[in-house]
Amino acid sequence: MFLGEDLLAYLVLAFGAALCVGNFLAVVKPPERQLDDGNLRQAPVARSLFYAAIGLVAAVWALASLVS
């Protein structure tokens, strides 16, 4: 198979981890300067933490399927 047998699990692990880390960092360290007035000063906390939790679940699930 192209790129290995576990391609889907690796992709879910990568996207889940990126979703988790990106949303968590958007809450913890917002950008210092804004490029324009159309952007928010800070990310919505509840939505960002919810998306980070979804990413964490996906990454853990993919890691568990790769290990087992």
C-alpha positions as CSV (number, residue, x, y, z in Angstrom):
1,M,0.0,0.0,0.0
2,F,1.1,3.5,-0.7
3,L,2.9,5.1,2.3
4,G,2.3,2.1,4.6
5,E,-0.6,0.2,6.1
6,D,-1.3,2.7,8.8
7,L,-1.6,5.8,6.7
8,L,-5.0,6.8,8.1
9,A,-4.0,6.4,11.7
10,Y,-0.9,8.5,11.1
11,L,-3.0,11.2,9.4
12,V,-5.5,11.2,12.3
13,L,-2.6,11.5,14.7
14,A,-1.1,14.4,12.9
15,F,-4.3,16.4,12.4
16,G,-5.6,15.6,15.9
17,A,-2.3,16.8,17.5
18,A,-2.2,19.9,15.3
19,L,-5.8,20.7,16.2
20,C,-5.1,20.2,19.9
21,V,-1.8,22.2,20.1
22,G,-3.0,25.0,17.8
23,N,-6.2,25.7,19.6
24,F,-4.5,25.5,23.0
25,L,-1.8,27.9,22.0
26,A,-4.4,30.3,20.6
27,V,-5.9,30.6,24.1
28,V,-2.6,30.6,26.0
29,K,-0.6,33.0,23.8
30,P,-2.7,35.2,21.5
31,P,-0.8,37.2,18.9
32,E,0.9,40.3,20.2
33,R,0.0,42.5,17.2
34,Q,-3.1,42.5,15.0
35,L,-2.8,42.8,11.3
36,D,-6.2,44.5,10.9
37,D,-9.3,45.3,12.8
38,G,-11.3,42.4,11.4
39,N,-9.5,39.9,13.7
40,L,-10.4,39.1,17.3
41,R,-8.0,40.2,20.0
42,Q,-8.3,36.8,21.7
43,A,-9.6,33.4,20.6
44,P,-13.0,32.4,22.0
45,V,-11.9,30.4,25.1
46,A,-14.7,27.8,25.3
47,R,-14.8,27.0,21.6
48,S,-11.0,26.7,21.4
49,L,-10.7,24.5,24.4
50,F,-13.5,22.3,23.0
51,Y,-11.7,21.9,19.7
52,A,-8.5,21.2,21.6
53,A,-10.2,18.4,23.5
54,I,-11.5,16.9,20.2
55,G,-8.0,17.0,18.8
56,L,-6.6,15.4,21.9
57,V,-9.2,12.6,21.7
58,A,-8.4,12.0,18.0
59,A,-4.6,12.0,18.7
60,V,-4.9,9.6,21.6
61,W,-7.2,7.3,19.7
62,A,-4.9,7.2,16.7
63,L,-1.9,6.6,18.9
64,A,-3.7,3.7,20.7
65,S,-4.6,2.1,17.3
66,L,-1.0,2.4,16.2
67,V,0.4,0.9,19.4
68,S,-2.1,-2.0,19.6
